[in-house]
Amino acid sequence: MIWPLPLFIGVRYTRARRRNGFVSFISASSMLGIAVGVMALITVLSVMNGFEKELRERILGMVSHATVQGGADGLEDWQSLLPTLDERPAVIGAAPFVNGEVMLTRGSAVTGALVRGIDPEREPAVSRIANNLVSGQLSDLTDGAYQIILGSRLADELGVGRGDAVNLITPEVRVSAAGILPRLRRFEVAGTFEVDMAQYDSSLALIHLADAQRLQRLGDAVTGIRLEFDDLMTAPKRVRTIAGELPGRYRVSDWTMQHRNFFRAVAMEKTVMFIILMLIVGVAAFNIVSTLVMAVQDKRSDIAILRTLGARPATVMGIFIIQGSLLGIVGTLIGTGAGVALALNVETIVPAIEQLFNVQFLSGDIYLISDLPSDLRAGDVWRISLSAIGLSLLATLYPAWRAARTAPAEALRHE
């Protein structure tokens, strides 16, 4: 015999046709439950990884990796500071910006918006907005031309397109002979952009930096300077270095500080989801206990004969550990294969289901992302698979231990 005795008999018991059909049903359901749980875990974690990746890329495509800002009056020495920051190691782009909250009107349509003044030449180095333009170009924003680029949903809400005019109203007021009047300026729509995030598509407008300075009455100052690093994960370390070396008092922040709570919530959701879905695998794995308990009862005479022939309790225990573990391993392999296949094709399957049943799972008006991304990671697959096999192995210990304690004389008394 080439195989060890416990392995040979354990595999034989697993492959043999059972006399008790209920035991076979419990075995099949345990294996199926493990497979479904593993498949669900791999798919759900892959989708959540995809959400995190897409949100990080889209958010950072708009807010940059880090910002250097001044006080309440803005950053006044930005022109001398900009070359210093641009030449630092790991910095691949630096650009000034001016932020302000305004009202946009067109006829009877009125909506609030965040207006951002940018330098069209430097902006592509710190954001991906130029790659998401539906119409127009950043170069259309010129000093004194009062051109504006709107988010696609913002433009739809106002009912405007390229070449139309919108009124921009700032929260500051001016006093005249007619009384207190809001400051208003007419802008021409130079284009629209769409980044597939409602937060920006429905509320962000871009104008030239000099036009924004005049609107905000900042003079030569700006709100701050945006920075882009060669590796976004090093941004916290780089920012601390910059903050310690810059002369004067500046407010320096990075993307992890600006969106810390959001990404922490995503990470917590992934952990909680892993635990909840692993409980499904655990329930299926511990069904193996029922399978083995009934199998031990069914094989009492076989156990007694093996013990009479000289088999040790450890040998008997190994037989049923192998039998139960095989159920868990086969279920895990089936679930892993199905989960990987589903995770790799979820971006194709979900749109097909939406089109077939005429439904939309993720509405763009409610969720930050309207499609269902997936990012399959080998580390998650290994972690889930090994956890499922570990739970299956754990579930076999008690029934196998009870089998090893079977007394031969007692088992053969009624045979």
Secondary structure, DSSP 8 states (H G I E B T S, - for coil): --S-HHHHHHHHHHHS--S-HHHHHHHHHHHHHHHHHHHHHHHHHHHHHHHHHHHHHHHHHHH-SEEEE-BTTBBTTHHHHHHHHHTSTTEEEEEEEEEEEEEEEETTEEEEEEEEEE-TTTGGGT-SGGGGEEES-GGG--TTT-EEEEEHHHHHHHT--TT-EEEEEEEEEEEETTEEEEEEEEEEEEEEE--S-HHHHTTEEEEEHHHHHHHHT-TT-BSEEEEEES-GGGHHHHHHHHHHHSSS--EEEEHHHHSHHHHHHHHHHHHHHHHHHHHHHHHHHHHHHHHHHHHHHHTHHHHHHHHHTT--HHHHHHHHHHHHHHHHHHHHHHHHHHHHHHHHHHHHHHHHHHHHHT--SS-TTTSS-SS------HHHHHHHHHHHHHHHHHHHHHHHHHHHT--HHHHHTT-
